[in-house]
């Protein structure tokens, strides 16, 4: 699952494109249909998004709904998300995945 810079989780809503990378002038990749962002997985790992606490909480709720978590698990998950956001400068993706692993 990829978290786009526009704040949406990319799940099959992509298009195919070719970009210039350090390895090849025509490297195949994907882009997000909603915002048009094209991903460069060769030269860069993953796009990093750093949201405010409010934006991150709405992302976390959508993430929990997609994973079909139960209410008591969602509460623990949200607490972990808040704790991880307050503890340092992790990207949104890192926060969500770490909190999910903890819960």
N, C-alpha and C positions, 0 to 999 in steps of 0.2 A: 504494500500500500504506500502510495506516494502522497505527501502533503504538498500541494502546490503553493506558490507564493501568494496566490489570490485567496487562500484560506480554505479551499475545497480539497477533499480527498479524491484523488483520481482513481476511478474504478471503471475502466473500460471506456471512458469518455475522452479518447485520444485520437490524434491523427498522425500519420507517418510523414516524416520529413528527412531531409539530408542536410547536414551542416559541415562546415570546415572545422577539423580538429587538428591537434598536433600530429596525429598519426596518418590522417588521410584527408584530402580535400572534399571528399564526399562520404561522410560517415552517417549511416542510418540512425535515426533517433525518433522520439515521439514528441508530440506537443499536446497541450491541454486545449480541448475544443472550446471551453467556456471563456478562457481569458487569452488564449493564443500563445502562451508561454511555451517555448521550445526548450527541452532539456538537453544538456550536454553531459551525459553520463561518463564520457571518456576522460575528459580533462578535469571535471569536477564531480565529486561524489554525489551529493544530493543538494537540491536547493534548500537553503536554510531560511526559516521564517521566524522572526522574533515578534510576537504579538504582545499587546498589553494584557494584563490579567483578565480583563473583561472579555476580550476577544478569545483568549486561550480557553476560558471556561466554556464559551459557546462551542468552540472546536472540540473540547473534551466531551461535552454532552452529545454532540453528533457522533463522535468516535464510539462512545459507550452504547448509543442506540444502534449503530452498525454492528457492534459486537454482541448485541442482545444481552447486555449485562442486567442482572437483577438489581432492584432498588438499593438493597443494603450494600452490594458491591459497588454500585455507582457512587454512593456516599463516600466510601473508603477511597475510591479512585479519585474523586474530586478533591479530597483532602490531600492526597499524595501529589496531585497536579499543583495545587496551591503551594504545598511545601517545597516542591522542586523548583517552581517558578521563583519563589522567594530566596532560594539558597544560592543561586548563581546565574550564570549567563548561558544556559542550555538553549538549544533551538526548540521550537515547538514540538517537532517530531521526536527529538530525544526525550523531552519531558513526557509526552504521551506514551511512548513505548516503555520508558522506565517505570512510570506509574502503573501501567498495565501489567508489567512483569511482577511488580511488588504485590499487587492485589491478586 
